[in-house]
């Protein structure tokens, strides 16, 4: 029980029960899987088959770049190997790097993220991991650390392989981490880049970012600041996008697009939906603690939550009364949302988020309190124990009484038998 209390207070799941207006409906999109995530909180605003296994194509390269930036230096010299170049299938994206060519890790990442150059991503993998196979193993380990548990990568590029797969949710988690890295943002957000001559190429190479929502195209979306495209015949068209508006950052992942246009159209639909239909609501730590207080012992009240809690709720809704339900599994915070568009009988939906509530000292106080808590503070348990004891005592008395009656009857039969045979 001690451990349960500590774990409960360490991650305090808050559930917002929200009422939605009649016209507040999820948009319809064409892609096979998609997710819209708030980058600040990890809150999911839209989901479609987000845990379904899908092929990512070149969205794989987001994690390749993350590992390279975490483990290498941009000034490192990367040398193209024969395998990095010759292992590419015919038609795979490349910038015509050749074996023996030397470039910096920074140049290799520009080629990987902007031009989706597969031989460049292979060279990055060999430089960081020692081999393509070892780097793939590190990709999977890092993905797991980030919480992308449905991912299995076997190469750094995303070229087709039955065992190379991920999910929309996992890619959103990986992208969320990537856009928190300044060097990733600087490289990935570049629209055009010139790679200077190398030891094997006397002419400069000119790159243009392939994410069409970031530049002057029919799909341009002003708030988009990062992203990655992908395509293979097995994966279809894939797209990762990050956009920021009015202080809110959203991540959109589109997988299994059935045409080159679909990922862009679906992404615009979802970004518009996210920016236009939600507002931020902050539940102060004082409100949380006040709702928790009636259900906690003195030490747990001292181990109060130490920060406000923010989430996105439907635009136009206003939070009314707050109630809370506490048990060993979760803490549910229920909100009454009032809106001119909502009737009194409006159906409630729910939104669950994990909230890191307590400091080490606070958790320790909760554990100490649990070891010395008075029985009176567990009235339900006391009643259960009392009733159980009473039932056992009653059963014992009944058993003794019946056993006594049986013994008396047996003695009477024996006496009767003796008289009969005298």
C-alpha positions in Angstrom: 0.0 0.0 0.0 2.9 2.4 0.8 4.2 2.0 -2.8 0.8 2.5 -4.3 0.3 5.8 -2.5 3.8 7.1 -3.6 3.3 6.0 -7.2 -0.2 7.5 -7.3 1.0 10.9 -6.2 4.1 10.9 -8.4 2.1 10.8 -11.6 -1.3 12.3 -11.0 -3.6 11.5 -13.9 -6.0 14.3 -14.4 -9.1 13.6 -16.4 -11.0 16.5 -17.8 -14.6 15.7 -18.7 -15.5 18.0 -21.4 -18.8 18.8 -23.1 -18.6 19.5 -26.8 -20.8 21.7 -28.9 -23.0 20.1 -31.5 -20.8 21.4 -34.4 -17.6 20.4 -32.7 -16.8 17.3 -34.8 -13.5 15.6 -35.8 -12.5 16.5 -39.3 -12.5 13.8 -42.0 -9.2 13.0 -43.7 -8.2 10.6 -46.4 -4.9 9.2 -45.1 -4.8 5.8 -43.4 -3.3 7.1 -40.2 -2.8 10.5 -38.6 -2.3 12.3 -35.4 -2.4 15.9 -34.2 -0.5 16.5 -31.0 0.1 19.6 -28.8 3.9 19.8 -28.5 3.9 21.4 -25.1 1.8 18.9 -23.3 1.7 15.8 -25.5 -2.1 16.1 -25.6 -3.6 14.4 -28.6 -6.2 16.6 -30.3 -6.9 14.3 -33.3 -6.3 10.6 -33.8 -6.9 8.1 -36.6 -5.3 4.7 -36.3 -2.4 6.2 -34.3 -1.1 2.9 -33.0 -1.5 1.0 -36.2 1.7 -0.4 -37.7 2.7 1.7 -40.8 5.7 2.2 -43.0 7.2 5.7 -42.4 9.4 6.0 -45.5 11.8 9.0 -45.1 10.2 10.2 -41.9 12.7 7.7 -40.4 15.4 10.3 -41.1 14.0 12.5 -38.2 15.3 9.9 -35.7 18.5 9.5 -37.7 19.2 13.2 -37.4 18.3 13.2 -33.7 20.9 10.5 -32.9 23.5 12.2 -35.0 23.0 15.5 -33.2 23.0 13.8 -29.8 26.2 11.8 -30.4 28.2 13.6 -33.0 29.7 17.0 -33.7 28.6 19.0 -36.7 32.2 19.6 -37.6 32.9 15.8 -37.7 34.2 14.5 -41.1 32.0 11.9 -42.6 33.5 9.7 -45.3 31.3 8.0 -47.8 31.8 4.2 -47.9 31.1 1.9 -50.8 28.3 0.3 -48.9 26.6 3.6 -48.1 26.4 4.4 -51.8 26.1 1.0 -53.5 23.4 -0.4 -51.2 20.7 2.0 -52.5 18.1 0.6 -54.8 17.5 2.1 -58.2 15.5 5.3 -58.0 16.2 6.0 -54.4 16.6 9.7 -53.5 20.3 10.8 -53.5 22.6 13.8 -54.2 25.2 11.8 -56.1 27.7 11.3 -53.4 30.5 8.8 -54.3 32.7 6.4 -52.3 35.6 8.3 -50.7 33.9 11.6 -50.7 34.3 13.6 -47.5 31.8 16.1 -46.0 31.0 17.4 -42.6 28.3 15.9 -40.4 26.4 19.1 -40.8 26.5 18.9 -44.6 25.4 15.3 -44.4 22.4 16.3 -42.2 21.4 19.0 -44.6 21.4 16.4 -47.4 19.5 14.0 -45.2 16.7 16.3 -44.0 16.3 18.7 -46.9 16.9 16.4 -49.9 16.1 13.1 -48.2 19.4 11.8 -49.6 19.6 8.1 -48.7 23.3 7.7 -49.2 23.9 10.7 -46.9 21.7 9.1 -44.1 23.7 5.8 -44.6 27.0 7.7 -44.1 25.6 9.4 -41.0 24.6 6.1 -39.6 28.0 4.5 -40.2 29.8 7.5 -38.8 27.7 7.5 -35.6 27.0 3.8 -35.1 29.9 2.1 -36.9 27.7 0.2 -39.2 24.1 0.4 -40.6 23.0 -2.5 -38.4 24.5 -1.2 -35.2 23.0 2.3 -35.9 19.5 0.7 -36.5 19.8 -1.0 -33.1 20.6 2.3 -31.5 17.6 3.9 -33.2 15.3 1.4 -31.7 16.8 1.8 -28.3 16.5 5.6 -28.5 12.9 5.3 -29.8 12.0 3.2 -26.8 13.6 5.7 -24.4 11.4 8.5 -26.0 8.3 6.4 -25.6 8.0 5.2 -29.2 7.3 1.6 -28.3 5.7 0.5 -31.5 8.7 1.3 -33.7 11.2 -1.1 -35.3 13.7 0.4 -37.7 16.2 -1.7 -39.7 17.9 1.2 -41.6 18.5 4.9 -41.2 16.7 6.0 -44.4 13.3 4.5 -44.4 13.7 2.4 -47.6 11.2 -0.4 -47.8 11.6 -3.4 -45.6 8.8 -5.5 -44.0 10.5 -5.2 -40.6 10.9 -1.4 -40.8 7.8 0.1 -39.3 6.4 2.6 -36.8 3.1 4.3 -35.8 1.7 7.8 -36.2 1.9 8.2 -32.4 5.5 7.1 -32.2 6.5 9.5 -35.0 4.8 12.4 -33.2 6.7 11.5 -30.0 10.0 11.5 -31.9 9.2 14.7 -33.8 8.3 16.4 -30.5 11.7 15.6 -29.2 13.4 16.6 -32.4 11.9 20.1 -32.5 13.2 20.7 -29.0 16.7 20.5 -30.4 17.9 23.9 -31.7 20.4 22.4 -34.2 17.6 20.2 -35.6 15.4 23.2 -36.1 18.1 25.2 -37.7 18.9 22.6 -40.3 15.4 21.2 -40.9 13.8 24.7 -41.1 16.2 25.9 -43.8 14.5 26.5 -47.1 17.5 26.6 -49.4 21.1 25.5 -48.7 24.3 25.4 -50.8 26.8 22.6 -50.0 30.3 23.7 -50.9 32.6 21.6 -53.1 34.2 18.5 -51.6 37.3 16.5 -52.3 35.4 14.6 -55.0 33.0 17.2 -56.3 34.4 20.6 -57.6 31.0 22.2 -58.0 28.6 23.3 -55.2 25.4 21.4 -54.7 22.2 23.3 -54.2 19.4 22.0 -51.9 15.8 23.0 -51.5 13.6 21.8 -48.6 11.1 19.3 -49.9 8.4 20.2 -47.3 6.0 22.2 -49.5 4.2 23.8 -46.6 7.3 25.8 -45.7 7.9 27.5 -49.0 6.1 29.3 -51.8 3.9 26.5 -53.1 0.1 26.1 -53.3 0.4 24.2 -49.9 2.3 27.0 -48.1 1.1 27.4 -44.5 2.6 30.4 -42.8 2.9 28.9 -39.3 4.8 25.8 -40.3 8.5 25.9 -39.2 9.7 22.3 -39.5 8.8 19.0 -41.2 9.8 16.1 -43.3 8.4 14.3 -46.4 8.5 10.7 -47.3 7.5 8.2 -50.0 7.9 4.6 -51.0 5.5 2.4 -52.9 4.8 0.4 -49.7 4.5 3.4 -47.4 2.6 5.7 -49.7 3.1 9.4 -49.1 4.0 10.4 -45.6 4.4 13.8 -44.0 5.6 15.3 -40.7 4.8 18.9 -39.8 5.3 21.3 -36.9 3.5 24.6 -36.8 3.3 27.4 -34.2 0.6 30.0 -33.8 -0.3 32.3 -30.9 2.2 30.6 -28.6 0.8 27.1 -29.4 2.9 24.4 -31.2 1.2 21.5 -33.0 2.7 18.4 -34.5 0.9 16.6 -37.3 1.9 13.2 -38.7 0.3 11.8 -41.8 0.9 8.2 -42.9 -0.4 6.1 -45.8 -1.3 9.0 -48.0 -2.9 7.7 -51.2 -1.6 10.6 -53.4 1.1 13.2 -53.4 -1.5 15.9 -52.5 -3.3 14.0 -49.7 -0.8 14.5 -46.9 -0.7 18.3 -47.5 -4.4 18.6 -47.7 -5.0 16.5 -44.6 -2.3 18.4 -42.7 -3.9 21.7 -43.5 -7.2 20.4 -42.4 -5.8 19.2 -39.0 -3.8 22.2 -38.3 -6.8 24.5 -39.0 -8.8 22.2 -36.7 -6.2 22.4 -33.9 -5.6 26.1 -34.0 -9.3 27.2 -34.5 -11.2 24.9 -32.2 -9.3 24.7 -28.9 -8.4 27.1 -26.2 -5.9 26.7 -23.3 -7.3 26.2 -19.8 -5.1 26.3 -16.8 -6.1 24.6 -13.5 -4.1 26.2 -10.8 -2.3 24.2 -8.2 -4.5 25.8 -5.5 -7.6 24.5 -7.2 -6.1 21.0 -7.5 -5.0 20.9 -3.9 -8.3 22.2 -2.7 -10.2 19.4 -4.5 -7.7 16.8 -3.3 -7.7 17.9 0.4 -10.9 16.2 1.6 -9.6 12.8 0.4 -6.1 12.9 1.7 -4.4 12.5 5.0 -2.5 15.4 6.6 0.9 14.3 5.2 -0.5 14.0 1.7 -2.0 17.4 2.0 1.4 18.7 2.9 2.7 16.9 -0.2 0.7 19.1 -2.4 1.1 19.5 -6.1 3.6 22.1 -6.9 2.6 23.5 -10.4 -0.4 24.5 -12.4 -1.9 22.2 -14.9 -2.7 23.2 -18.4 -4.7 21.5 -21.2 -6.6 22.4 -24.3 -10.4 22.4 -24.2 -13.0 23.2 -26.9 -13.1 26.9 -27.8 -16.0 28.7 -26.2 -16.3 26.4 -23.2 -16.0 27.7 -19.7 -15.1 25.5 -16.7 -17.5 25.4 -13.8 -17.4 23.3 -10.7 -14.5 21.0 -10.1 -14.8 17.6 -8.4 -12.3 14.9 -7.8 -12.3 11.1 -7.3 -9.3 9.4 -5.7 -8.5 5.7 -5.6 -5.4 3.5 -5.9 -5.5 3.6 -9.7 -6.1 7.2 -10.6 -7.2 10.6 -9.7 -10.0 12.0 -11.8 -10.7 15.7 -12.0 -14.1 16.4 -13.4 -15.0 19.7 -14.9 -18.4 21.2 -15.6 -18.1 23.1 -18.9 -20.7 25.7 -19.6 -21.1 27.2 -23.1 -23.9 29.0 -24.9 -23.9 26.2 -27.5 -24.4 23.4 -24.9 -27.6 22.3 -23.4 -27.9 21.1 -19.8 -28.0 17.5 -21.0 -25.0 17.7 -23.2 -22.9 14.5 -23.3 -19.6 14.6 -21.5 -16.3 13.3 -23.1 -13.0 12.8 -21.3 -9.4 13.7 -21.8 -6.7 12.0 -19.7 -3.2 13.5 -19.2 -0.3 12.5 -16.9 0.8 15.2 -14.5 4.1 15.0 -12.6 2.8 16.3 -9.3 5.2 15.9 -6.5 8.8 16.5 -5.5 11.0 13.8 -3.9 10.4 15.4 -0.4 6.7 15.4 -0.9 6.6 11.8 -2.0 8.6 10.9 1.0 6.2 12.7 3.3 3.3 10.8 1.7 5.0 7.5 2.3 5.9 8.3 5.9 2.3 9.3 6.6 1.0 6.1 5.1 3.0 4.0 7.6 1.5 5.8 10.6 -2.0 6.5 9.4 -4.7 5.8 12.0 -7.3 3.1 11.3 -10.0 5.7 11.7 -9.0 7.2 8.4 -10.0 4.1 6.6 -13.7 3.8 7.6 -14.6 1.5 4.7 -11.8 -0.9 5.4 -12.7 -1.0 9.1 -16.3 -1.7 8.3 -15.3 -4.6 6.0 -13.0 -6.1 8.6 -15.7 -5.8 11.3 -18.4 -7.4 9.2 -16.0 -10.2 8.1 -15.1 -10.9 11.8 -18.7 -10.9 12.8 -19.6 -13.4 10.0 -16.7 -15.7 11.0 -17.8 -15.6 14.6 -21.4 -16.3 13.7 -20.3 -19.2 11.5 -18.2 -20.6 14.3 -21.0 -20.4 16.9 -23.4 -22.2 14.5 -20.8 -24.9 13.8 -20.3 -25.4 17.6 -24.0 -25.5 18.3 -24.6 -28.1 15.5 -21.7 -30.2 16.6 -23.1 -30.2 20.2 -26.5 -31.3 18.9 -25.0 -34.1 16.9 -23.0 -35.3 19.9 -26.1 -35.3 22.2 -28.1 -37.3 19.6 -25.2 -39.8 19.4 -25.1 -40.3 23.2 -28.9 -40.8 23.3 -28.7 -43.5 20.6 -25.9 -45.3 22.6 -27.9 -45.2 25.8 -31.0 -46.6 24.0 -28.9 -49.4 22.5 -27.5 -50.5 25.9 -31.0 -50.6 27.5 -32.4 -52.7 24.6 -29.8 -55.5 24.9 -29.8 -55.8 28.7 
